[in-house]
Amino acid sequence: MKSIYNNGYRVGNRNAYGVGVYCSPNIETAAEYSDEFYGYNGKKYKIVLQNRVRPSAIKKASDNGGPDDYWYIESGKDIRPYSICVKEC
């Protein structure tokens, strides 16, 4: 999260279904890519960022043989985090 906070979203290097910043409308799918951490109470959690995405910028991985709930956004300028979701594991 520190990198996203400091630099915004950037296109990664594992672009399996199209070049862009990958995200999902499904919190369960997004949580699969989040590391677990222990909270102050000894319970495990994951953090998932909720994003605003320019609707016209959404590309669906399913158009290129990918899963239905993977999206990619070709420019980091078209996706912005606006909420932090904390999920108990």
N, C-alpha and C positions, 0 to 999 in steps of 0.2 A: 504494500500500500504506500510505503514511503516514496517509491519511485513514481507512482501515479500521482501522488500529491505534489511532488517536486517538478515532474516533467509532463504530466498529462498522459493520456494513452498513446502508445506507439505501436506500430505494426510489428508483430513478432516474426520469428523465422520458421515457424512450423505451420505454414499456411496450407493445410491439407485440402481445403475445398474452395479456396480463393484467398487472395492477398488482402489482409486487413486486420482490424482489431476484432477478436472474437468475443461474443457475448451470447446470452441466452435469455429468453423470456421466462424460463423455468428455473426457479431458485434451487431446486434439487440438482439440476444439471450444473449450474454455476458453483454450487457448494462442493461438487466433486473435484474442482480445481483449487480449492482453498485448503490451506494447512490447518490442522487442529492445534489448539493451544489450551492450556489450563487456566481457568479463571481463579479469582481470589478464593472461591469456595471449593476448589479442588475438582470442579466439573470441567468437562471438555467442551469447547466451543469452536465454531468456524465463523469467519467474517465473510460476507458477500456484499459487494457494492451494488446498489440499485442505480441504474443509469437512465439518463434521458438521451434518446437517440433521435436524430432527424429522420422522420419516417421515410423520406425519399432516399435516404442513404442505406437503408437496410437491404442486405443481400442475404438470401437464404442458402445455407449449405446444401439443403435438399435439392436445389437446382443443379448441383454438381455431384450428386451421389452421396451426400452427407446426411446426417441425422436431421429430422424435422425441427428440433429445438436448438440448433446451432445457427446463429446469425453471424455475419461479419460485416464490418463497417470499413470501407476502404480508406478513410481518413480519420485520424484521431480527433480532428476538429469537429466531427459530426457526432461525437459521443461524449457525455459528461457525467461523472458520478454526482449524485445528489443526496444519497442516503446510505447509511451503513446499517446493514442487517446483521445481527448477531444471532447465530443459530446454535442451540444446545445440541451436542452430539449424543 
